[in-house]
Amino acid sequence: MYANSESNGAKVARKAVFNMDSNAIEGNTLTINETKVVFVGNTVRGKTMREHLEVINHRDTIPYVEDILLKEEPFSEW
């Protein structure tokens, strides 16, 4: 994937951009800075619960899917 030398701040920034771009397709209005705030566990005033949960769910799902793929486990919707 990415080099282990990547700083934690750089990892959060890269993942937040991916998260924001993916969620924006679905109509999420969080900016990159707001996405970073939610990504690390805080909330943004004036934004919906749905927008917050999209960021949280995406943040938690991508590593899960990556882990399945790296282990070459069967992958299905169930």
C-alpha positions in Angstrom: 0.0 0.0 0.0 1.8 3.1 1.2 5.3 3.5 2.7 5.5 3.0 6.5 7.5 6.3 6.6 4.3 8.3 5.9 3.5 10.4 9.0 0.2 10.0 10.9 -0.8 13.5 9.8 -0.2 12.6 6.2 -2.1 9.4 6.5 -5.1 11.1 8.0 -5.0 13.8 5.3 -4.8 11.3 2.5 -7.6 9.1 3.9 -9.8 12.2 4.6 -9.4 13.4 1.0 -10.4 10.0 -0.3 -13.3 9.9 2.2 -14.5 13.4 1.3 -14.4 12.7 -2.5 -16.2 9.5 -2.2 -18.9 10.9 0.1 -19.3 14.1 -2.1 -20.5 11.9 -4.9 -23.5 11.0 -2.7 -24.2 14.7 -1.9 -22.2 15.1 1.4 -21.4 18.8 1.8 -18.5 18.5 4.3 -15.3 20.3 3.3 -11.9 18.6 3.5 -11.3 20.4 6.9 -14.7 19.4 8.2 -14.1 15.8 7.0 -10.8 15.7 8.9 -12.6 16.9 12.1 -15.1 14.1 11.8 -12.5 11.6 10.7 -10.7 11.9 14.1 -13.9 11.7 16.1 -15.3 15.2 16.5 -18.5 16.8 15.2 -19.1 19.8 12.9 -21.9 22.2 13.9 -24.6 22.7 11.3 -24.0 19.4 9.5 -26.4 16.5 9.5 -26.0 13.3 11.4 -26.1 11.5 8.0 -23.1 13.5 6.8 -21.2 12.6 10.0 -22.1 8.9 9.7 -21.1 8.7 6.1 -17.6 9.8 7.1 -17.4 7.5 10.1 -18.7 4.5 8.2 -16.4 5.1 5.2 -13.5 5.6 7.5 -14.2 2.2 9.2 -15.2 0.2 6.2 -12.2 0.9 3.9 -9.6 -0.7 6.2 -11.9 -3.7 6.7 -12.3 -4.3 2.9 -8.5 -3.8 2.4 -7.8 -6.4 5.1 -10.1 -8.9 3.4 -8.5 -8.3 0.0 -4.9 -8.6 1.4 -5.8 -11.9 3.1 -7.4 -13.0 -0.2 -10.5 -14.1 1.7 -13.8 -14.6 -0.2 -15.6 -11.3 -0.6 -19.4 -10.9 -0.8 -22.2 -8.7 0.4 -22.9 -11.2 3.2 
